[in-house]
Amino acid sequence: MVLLALVAVLTLFVTRDAGQLWWIALLGLAGLPAVLAPQHRVLGPLSRCAEVVVLGLAASQVAAVSTLGGSVDALGAGASAVLPYLAVPVTVTALRRRFREGGALLAVTAATLLLSAALTEVDGGRQLGQPGYLTVCAQWLIMAGLGLYTAGTLHRVMRVRGEGKPQPYAEATRLLTQLRTVARQLPGATLDPGGISEHLLEELRAVARADRAAVLSASGGGRLVVLAQVGVDRVDWETTLDADSAIADAWASQQPQTAARSQARSHSGGDVSALIVPLVAGVRTVGLVVLEADAAHAYPPPVMSRVTALTRPAALRLEAALLFDEVRSLATNEERQRLAREIHDGVAQELVMVGYGIDNALATVHDDAEETAESLRTLRQEVTRVITELRLSLFELRSEVDRHGGLAAAIAEYARTVGASGGLRVHLSLDESTARLPAATEAELLRIAQEAVTNARKHAGASNLWVTCEVDPPYAQIEVSDDGHGIPDQRPDGRYGLAIMAERAERIRGRLEVRPRQPTGTTVAVVLGSSPRRDRVRGSVAAAEGE
């Protein structure tokens, strides 16, 4: 708009004819499609080509009219009044890194100027024979060409420097890969996969329709886990890599796949378009993006290109986050094993020896030392209690979520063991989907459930314990309730346990809820994601037991 106004003023100055402004209006009309649809593959280049054609014709005609002022040099002045607008289409191509298109525009401009000059008569001769006109045209074309060449050179220099300089995520991936290798060889955000996946889905929904979408990642055992998911309803995605599905094809081929059927087991039917894009970092597939729309042909090639343009850089970020999660999990497991060995070989053995010494003292005490004997019996009971606590701590440290058993089975086993040792009647309600949460998330949920069960046994004075586990990735809810004294009567160390649980829940982007239970007791729940909406009953691991 600024250059159009400038060219209009210069045209009026050299021609003194307002009728020549129709060339300026025609220039604006020719460039309008490129302004309205700058990303269009056809309209943009055609609009810029129309601009330079109109520009060449306008420069020739305005130069011809300017000779009415009586000066032959007015030919050059007339061309100079219009040719500054050449900077608009050439600059746009340079900014969009379309340097070949910019060169083509300059060639079209030169051809139009020469052809128009050859057909235009000035003072009884052809405009093409006027040196002033040719000099000005050559000057503006050379200046535009030099600007385009300079922009291309700067772009190449910056690209070379960028390639030579290590990228942050590439460097993080390299270092984390080395750290993971070292951690595996040892004896015995943000880098948050869920957060990165959610951000990627938000970006993709801005460029492509997606009534349902998810980011899946490998978990071992030939299955995928859901890192993030968006949509009105929760979806039971096909997560088996040996199934006949576009998801399995995309994983194996490392190429985007489209399908006319849903990739969910629970979909009710109708027109569906699915787009599955693998997240490939180097030569390794680290995950998949699944987009689905309830419409036919929703993902044509232009949409697929925009989606893949966003997923390419996201793959490296996700790989770095997954590597970091794996390294952190390896380090945590190793530390738990080390603590378990130290407690078993150190404090536990010493306490056992103390117990044997007390037994010997009781066996040799005189009959008149009844008070001493009673004190020793009390001490023996206390030592027995400490040993029991230590054994439960060892069991808690060694408890892990089995790859094949699942989170619900691990929580159930721990609740049964602790309930039996503490004289609690345990009621279990387990509802677990066949899909799995990421391993790091399952580990944190297990620790939260263990802490809640331990608090109920130690501090609540309860007789009954209710444990509910519902897992439907990426949603999960673990709830532990007791019929004990309630939160106000808990000891300070019980409250410390609540703080630890809150920290663990925050680490996996979940929320911890602590509320009274009616008529007595406390309920501790951790919730991950939003509550699922199920249209039908799906296959799950469900059980209700009382012990």
Secondary structure, DSSP 4 states (H G I P E B T S, - for coil): -HHHHHHHHHHHHHH--GGGGHHHHHHHHHHHHHHH-TT-TTHHHHHHHHHHHHHHHHHHHHHHHHGGGS-TTHHHHHHHHHGGGGHHHHHHHHHTT-HHHHHHHHHHHHHHHHHHHHH-EETTEEGGG-HHHHHHHHHHHHHHHHHHHHHHHHHHHHHHHHHHSPPHHHHHHHHHHHHHHHHHHS------HHHHHHHHHHHHHHHS--SEEEEEEEEETTEEEEEEEEESS---B--BTTSSSHHHHHHHH-S-EEESS-SBTT---SS-EEEEEEEEETTEEEEEEEEEESSTT---HHHHHHHHHHHHHHHHHHHHHHHHHHHHHHHHHHHHHHHHHHHHHTHHHHHHHHHHHHHHHHHH--TT-HHHHHHHHHHHHHHHHHHHHHHHHHHHHH----TTT-HHHHHHHHHHHHHHHHTPEEEEEEEEESSB--HHHHHHHHHHHHHHHHHHHHHS--SEEEEEEEEETTEEEEEEEE-SS-GGG--HHHHHHHHHHHHHHHHTT-EEEEEE-SSSSEEEEEEESPPP--SS---EEEEEEE-
